[in-house]
Amino acid sequence: MDNILAVLKNKEVLKKVLFTLLAFFIYKVATYIHIPLIDPAVIAQFFEQSESGILGIANALTGNALKNYSIIALGIGPYITASIVVQLLQMDIVPLLKEWSEEGDTGKQKINQLTRYLAIGMAFVQALAMTFGFRLTGNAIFNIGVENVNFFTYTYLAIIMTAGTAFLLWLADQITMRGIGNGTSMIIVAGIVSGMPNMISSLVGEYITADAATYASYVTFAIVMLVYIAVIFFVTIMQSSFRKIPIQYSNRPAAQRFQGRSDSNIPLKINSAGVIPVIFAVTILSIPTTVLNFLPNVQSTTIGLWLTEMFTYQRPLGYVTYVVLIFIFAFFYAFVQINPEKVADNLQKQNAYIPGVRPGIQTEDYISKTLFRITIIGATYLVFVASLPIFASMIFGLPQYVQIGGTSLLIVVGVAIETTKQIKTQTQQQTYSGFIK
């Protein structure tokens, strides 16, 4: 409440908040602008039949824009993929990118420009493949009267969808410059949050206001809502948790070092990998099943049944693969985000050290062991949250549109925490400025 009152009292911050809300409104309106030549009802029917997997996640991240097959059906996903690819290529894979990453603001601008070009290219290829894939399902996705569908037709539609992604990138930049929070993250959150009211209303309609509603359905609804709130509370705590490694500087006063006082530390987040491991795991698992959805004739074959069992995380064997992939990507991305060798080297250059640990190799080993231990906790936490929708559906018999936990909740809570910190910082800056004047 203090933060809300501070925003209402601060005109500059309030303008930024209102601008962000205006951008959200424009984004939501764009989700209802359908692509020409395509029958959106056919696409929506296909999603109702197969809502899980990578298509379900992509639809949730775009605020049902993919299900509506709107001009922004791809959302901002191609840019996220391009960002991850460029970030991985900076790890001594492409020397030029590594040089750019060490050039400060100039190199950052070059990397950002390259990421955008790559995102536009990925969006075009993805749009071509998606439209062609939907037609392979055997559904008449084109409007009645549309004939002579050829490569130029798919190219025309791909250009429109690519332009929609480019528009979202521009809108995200406007939010970053004139609004609150990181524009890319806020666009993703806008898509996820916009679908939550529909989820709640559908849940109420099924368990409370339905003609067949009973006392048991009322109890189920209450339990589901309590679990949902508890999960949000738990995710918020875990996303804000970190392990502090105290550090001291050799040039600090001797009295302070003798007393063991140290205001400096290295904060290691419990979940330093964020939501990336879950997205990667779901993406890898969903590629074979998504291809099978586009090829219905192969689903009933031996290979199709084996792929379904192996790569569907609702099945026992697929779930084991799902958990293993989350752990692998959690450790990989955690050590990519926090390089113990670089951290140890920077500490040595700054004449800093960890109390009781020698600089150099021992410091690197200490940071690696600490990061490994907390990543075990973080990966277990990710598996728990990612598994909640699966087990909640099994226990309560919830429909697919009701997601307790999962990727969407991790993204929303993480962005909400960072945005709240930014708002608090900006309101405090304005307060201090006025006091000095």
C-alpha positions in Angstrom: 0.0 0.0 0.0 2.9 2.4 0.7 4.2 1.8 -2.8 0.8 2.4 -4.3 0.4 5.7 -2.4 3.9 6.8 -3.4 3.0 6.2 -7.1 -0.2 8.1 -6.8 1.6 11.1 -5.2 4.4 11.1 -7.8 3.2 12.5 -11.1 6.2 11.4 -13.1 6.0 7.8 -12.0 2.2 7.8 -12.4 2.6 8.9 -16.0 4.9 6.0 -16.6 2.4 3.6 -15.1 -0.4 5.0 -17.2 1.7 4.8 -20.3 2.5 1.1 -19.6 -1.3 0.4 -19.1 -2.0 2.1 -22.4 0.6 -0.1 -24.1 -1.1 -3.2 -22.5 -4.4 -2.0 -24.0 -2.9 -1.7 -27.5 -1.3 -5.1 -27.1 -4.6 -6.7 -26.1 -6.5 -5.1 -29.0 -3.9 -6.4 -31.4 -4.6 -10.0 -30.2 -8.1 -9.7 -31.7 -7.0 -8.5 -35.2 -7.1 -11.7 -37.3 -4.7 -12.5 -40.1 -6.4 -12.2 -43.5 -7.3 -15.3 -45.5 -7.3 -17.5 -42.4 -10.3 -18.9 -40.6 -9.6 -18.3 -36.9 -12.3 -20.7 -35.8 -10.5 -23.7 -37.3 -7.3 -22.7 -35.5 -9.2 -22.3 -32.2 -10.7 -25.7 -32.6 -7.3 -27.3 -33.2 -6.0 -25.7 -29.9 -9.0 -27.0 -28.0 -8.0 -30.5 -29.1 -4.3 -30.1 -28.2 -3.8 -27.4 -25.6 -0.8 -28.8 -23.8 2.9 -28.7 -24.8 4.7 -26.0 -26.6 1.6 -24.7 -28.4 -0.2 -24.2 -25.1 2.8 -22.4 -23.6 3.2 -20.2 -26.7 -0.5 -19.4 -26.6 -0.4 -18.4 -22.9 2.6 -16.2 -23.4 0.9 -14.4 -26.3 -2.4 -13.8 -24.5 -4.4 -16.1 -26.8 -3.1 -14.3 -29.8 -1.8 -17.6 -31.3 -5.2 -19.3 -30.7 -6.9 -16.3 -32.4 -4.2 -16.4 -35.1 -3.9 -12.6 -34.9 -1.3 -10.4 -36.5 0.8 -10.8 -33.3 0.3 -14.6 -33.1 4.1 -15.2 -32.7 4.3 -12.7 -29.8 7.7 -11.7 -28.7 8.9 -15.3 -28.6 11.3 -15.1 -31.6 13.2 -12.2 -29.8 13.5 -14.3 -26.7 14.9 -17.2 -28.6 17.3 -15.0 -30.5 18.5 -13.4 -27.2 19.2 -16.8 -25.7 21.0 -18.0 -28.9 23.2 -14.8 -29.0 23.9 -15.1 -25.3 25.1 -18.7 -25.7 27.2 -17.8 -28.8 29.1 -15.2 -26.7 30.7 -18.1 -24.6 33.8 -18.3 -26.8 31.8 -19.9 -29.6 31.9 -16.8 -31.8 34.9 -14.7 -30.9 33.4 -11.5 -32.5 30.4 -11.7 -30.2 32.6 -12.1 -27.2 34.6 -9.0 -28.2 31.4 -7.1 -28.5 30.3 -8.2 -25.1 33.5 -6.7 -23.6 33.2 -3.3 -25.4 30.7 -1.7 -23.0 27.8 0.3 -24.3 29.0 0.2 -27.9 29.3 -3.5 -28.0 25.9 -3.9 -26.2 24.2 -1.8 -29.0 25.8 -4.0 -31.7 24.6 -7.2 -29.9 21.1 -5.8 -29.4 20.9 -4.9 -33.1 22.1 -8.3 -34.2 19.6 -9.9 -31.8 16.7 -8.0 -33.4 17.8 -8.9 -37.0 18.0 -12.5 -35.9 14.6 -12.3 -34.2 13.0 -11.0 -37.4 14.5 -13.8 -39.4 13.4 -16.4 -36.9 9.9 -14.9 -36.9 9.6 -15.1 -40.7 10.7 -18.8 -40.8 8.5 -19.7 -37.8 5.5 -18.0 -39.4 6.0 -20.0 -42.6 6.4 -23.3 -40.8 3.5 -22.7 -38.5 1.0 -21.8 -41.2 2.1 -24.7 -43.4 2.0 -27.0 -40.4 -1.5 -26.1 -39.5 -2.6 -26.9 -43.0 -0.9 -30.3 -42.8 -3.4 -31.2 -40.0 -6.0 -31.7 -42.7 -8.1 -28.8 -41.5 -9.3 -26.2 -43.9 -7.6 -23.2 -42.3 -8.2 -20.8 -45.2 -11.4 -18.9 -45.6 -14.1 -20.1 -48.0 -13.3 -18.8 -51.4 -9.5 -18.7 -51.0 -8.1 -20.8 -53.9 -4.7 -21.4 -55.5 -2.8 -21.4 -52.2 0.9 -21.4 -53.1 4.3 -20.3 -51.7 3.5 -16.7 -52.3 0.4 -17.0 -50.1 2.4 -18.4 -47.2 5.1 -15.7 -47.8 2.4 -13.0 -47.6 1.0 -14.3 -44.4 4.5 -14.8 -42.9 5.4 -11.1 -43.7 2.2 -10.0 -41.8 3.1 -12.1 -38.8 6.7 -10.9 -38.9 5.5 -7.3 -39.0 3.4 -8.1 -35.9 6.5 -9.3 -34.0 8.4 -6.2 -35.1 5.6 -4.0 -33.9 5.7 -5.7 -30.5 9.5 -5.1 -30.3 8.8 -1.4 -31.0 6.1 -1.4 -28.3 8.4 -3.0 -25.8 11.0 -0.4 -26.5 8.5 2.4 -25.8 7.6 0.7 -22.5 11.3 0.5 -21.5 11.9 4.2 -22.4 8.6 5.8 -21.3 7.0 3.3 -19.0 7.7 1.0 -16.1 9.9 -2.1 -16.2 11.6 -4.0 -19.0 9.4 -3.7 -22.0 10.0 -7.2 -23.3 9.2 -8.8 -19.9 6.2 -6.6 -19.5 4.8 -7.6 -22.9 5.1 -11.3 -21.9 3.4 -10.6 -18.5 0.6 -8.7 -20.2 -0.2 -11.7 -22.4 -0.2 -14.1 -19.4 -2.2 -11.9 -17.1 -4.8 -11.0 -19.7 -5.8 -14.7 -19.8 -6.1 -15.1 -16.0 -9.6 -13.4 -15.6 -11.0 -15.8 -18.3 -9.5 -18.7 -16.4 -11.1 -17.6 -13.1 -14.5 -16.9 -14.7 -14.4 -20.3 -16.4 -13.5 -22.0 -13.1 -16.4 -20.2 -11.4 -18.8 -21.2 -14.2 -17.8 -24.8 -13.9 -17.8 -25.3 -10.1 -20.0 -22.6 -8.7 -22.7 -21.3 -11.1 -23.2 -24.5 -13.1 -26.5 -26.3 -12.9 -24.8 -29.4 -11.7 -22.8 -27.6 -9.0 -22.8 -29.4 -5.6 -21.3 -29.0 -2.2 -18.3 -31.0 -3.3 -17.7 -28.7 -6.3 -17.8 -25.7 -3.9 -15.2 -27.3 -1.7 -13.1 -28.2 -4.7 -13.2 -24.6 -5.9 -12.2 -23.2 -2.5 -9.3 -25.7 -2.2 -8.1 -24.9 -5.7 -8.1 -21.1 -5.0 -6.4 -21.5 -1.7 -3.7 -23.7 -3.3 -3.3 -21.1 -6.1 -2.8 -18.3 -3.5 -0.4 -20.5 -1.5 1.6 -21.3 -4.6 1.9 -17.6 -5.5 3.1 -16.9 -2.0 5.7 -19.7 -2.2 7.0 -18.7 -5.6 7.4 -15.1 -4.5 9.5 -16.2 -1.5 11.7 -18.5 -3.6 12.1 -16.0 -6.4 13.3 -13.4 -3.8 15.6 -15.8 -2.0 19.4 -15.7 -2.4 22.5 -16.8 -0.6 25.0 -14.1 0.4 28.7 -14.8 0.2 30.4 -12.1 2.3 33.5 -10.4 0.9 36.0 -8.1 2.4 38.5 -5.6 0.8 42.2 -5.4 1.7 42.0 -1.6 1.7 39.4 -1.4 4.4 40.3 -0.1 7.9 42.1 -2.8 10.0 39.6 -2.3 12.9 36.7 -3.1 10.6 38.4 -6.2 9.3 39.3 -7.3 12.9 35.7 -7.0 14.0 34.6 -9.1 11.1 32.3 -6.5 9.8 31.5 -6.6 6.1 28.8 -4.8 4.3 29.8 -6.2 0.9 28.6 -9.6 -0.4 28.0 -11.6 -3.5 24.3 -12.4 -3.7 23.6 -15.8 -5.4 19.9 -16.3 -6.2 18.5 -19.7 -5.2 16.9 -19.8 -8.7 19.6 -18.1 -10.7 18.5 -19.8 -13.9 15.0 -18.3 -13.8 12.3 -19.9 -15.9 14.7 -20.8 -18.8 15.2 -24.5 -17.8 11.5 -25.2 -17.7 11.0 -23.5 -21.1 13.9 -25.4 -22.7 12.7 -28.7 -21.2 9.1 -28.2 -22.4 10.4 -27.1 -25.8 12.5 -30.2 -26.4 9.8 -32.5 -25.2 7.1 -30.8 -27.2 8.9 -30.8 -30.6 8.1 -34.5 -31.4 4.6 -34.4 -30.1 3.9 -31.1 -31.9 5.1 -32.6 -35.2 2.8 -35.6 -34.5 -0.2 -33.2 -34.0 0.5 -31.9 -37.5 0.7 -35.4 -38.8 -2.3 -37.3 -37.5 -1.7 -40.3 -39.8 1.6 -41.1 -37.9 0.1 -40.8 -34.4 -1.4 -44.4 -34.4 1.8 -46.0 -35.6 4.3 -47.7 -33.3 6.8 -44.8 -33.7 4.0 -42.3 -32.9 2.9 -44.2 -29.8 6.5 -44.5 -28.6 7.3 -40.8 -29.2 4.1 -39.9 -27.4 5.0 -42.0 -24.3 8.6 -40.8 -24.3 8.0 -37.0 -24.9 4.7 -36.4 -23.1 5.4 -35.2 -19.6 1.9 -36.3 -18.4 3.1 -39.9 -18.9 5.5 -41.6 -16.4 8.4 -42.0 -18.8 8.0 -38.6 -20.3 7.8 -37.0 -16.8 11.1 -38.6 -15.8 12.7 -37.1 -18.9 11.1 -33.8 -18.1 12.6 -33.7 -14.6 16.1 -34.7 -15.9 16.0 -32.0 -18.5 15.0 -29.3 -16.0 17.9 -30.3 -13.7 20.4 -30.3 -16.6 19.4 -26.9 -18.0 19.1 -25.4 -14.4 22.8 -26.3 -13.8 23.9 -25.3 -17.2 22.2 -21.9 -17.2 23.2 -21.1 -13.6 26.9 -21.5 -14.4 26.4 -19.5 -17.6 24.8 -16.7 -15.7 27.3 -16.8 -12.8 30.8 -17.8 -14.0 32.8 -18.7 -10.9 36.1 -18.2 -12.7 35.2 -14.6 -13.7 33.8 -13.8 -10.3 37.0 -15.0 -8.6 39.2 -13.1 -11.1 37.2 -9.8 -10.5 37.5 -10.2 -6.8 41.3 -10.6 -7.1 41.5 -7.5 -9.3 39.5 -5.5 -6.7 41.7 -6.6 -3.8 38.7 -8.4 -2.4 38.5 -11.8 -0.8 36.1 -14.2 0.9 36.9 -14.5 4.6 38.8 -17.8 5.2 39.3 -18.5 1.5 42.5 -17.9 -0.4 42.1 -15.8 -3.6 42.4 -17.5 -7.0 41.6 -21.2 -7.5 40.3 -21.7 -3.9 37.9 -18.8 -4.3 36.7 -20.2 -7.6 36.2 -23.6 -6.1 34.3 -22.2 -3.1 31.9 -20.2 -5.4 31.4 -23.2 -7.6 30.5 -25.5 -4.7 28.2 -22.9 -3.2 26.5 -22.3 -6.6 26.2 -26.1 -7.1 24.4 -26.6 -3.7 21.9 -23.8 -4.1 21.2 -24.8 -7.7 20.1 -28.2 -6.4 17.6 -26.4 -4.3 16.6 -24.1 -7.2 16.2 -27.0 -9.7 14.1 -29.0 -7.2 11.9 -25.9 -6.7 11.5 -25.5 -10.5 10.5 -29.2 -10.8 8.0 -28.7 -8.0 6.4 -25.6 -9.6 6.5 -27.1 -13.1 4.9 -30.3 -11.9 2.0 -28.6 -10.0 -0.3 -28.2 -13.1 0.2 -31.9 -13.9 -0.6 -33.2 -10.4 -3.3 -30.6 -9.7 -5.1 -31.8 -12.9 -4.8 -35.4 -11.7 -6.0 -34.7 -8.1 -8.8 -32.2 -8.7 -9.7 -33.2 -12.3 -9.1 -29.6 -13.5 -9.5 -28.7 -17.2 -6.5 -27.7 -19.2 -7.1 -24.0 -19.1 -6.6 -24.0 -15.3 -2.9 -23.8 -14.5 -1.8 -23.9 -10.9 1.8 -23.0 -11.0 3.8 -23.7 -14.1 5.9 -21.5 -16.4 3.4 -18.6 -16.5 3.4 -18.1 -12.8 7.2 -18.1 -12.6 7.4 -15.4 -15.2 4.7 -13.2 -13.7 6.0 -13.4 -10.2 9.7 -12.8 -11.3 8.7 -9.7 -13.4 6.4 -8.4 -10.7 9.2 -8.5 -8.1 11.7 -6.7 -10.4 9.0 -4.1 -11.5 8.1 -3.4 -7.9 11.7 -2.8 -7.0 12.1 -0.4 -9.9 8.9 1.6 -9.0 10.1 1.8 -5.4 13.5 3.1 -6.5 12.0 5.7 -8.8 9.6 7.0 -6.1 12.4 7.2 -3.6 14.6 9.1 -6.1 11.9 11.7 -6.6 11.4 12.0 -2.9 15.1 12.6 -2.2 15.3 15.1 -5.0 12.4 17.2 -3.7 13.9 17.1 -0.2 17.2 18.5 -1.4 15.6 21.2 -3.3 
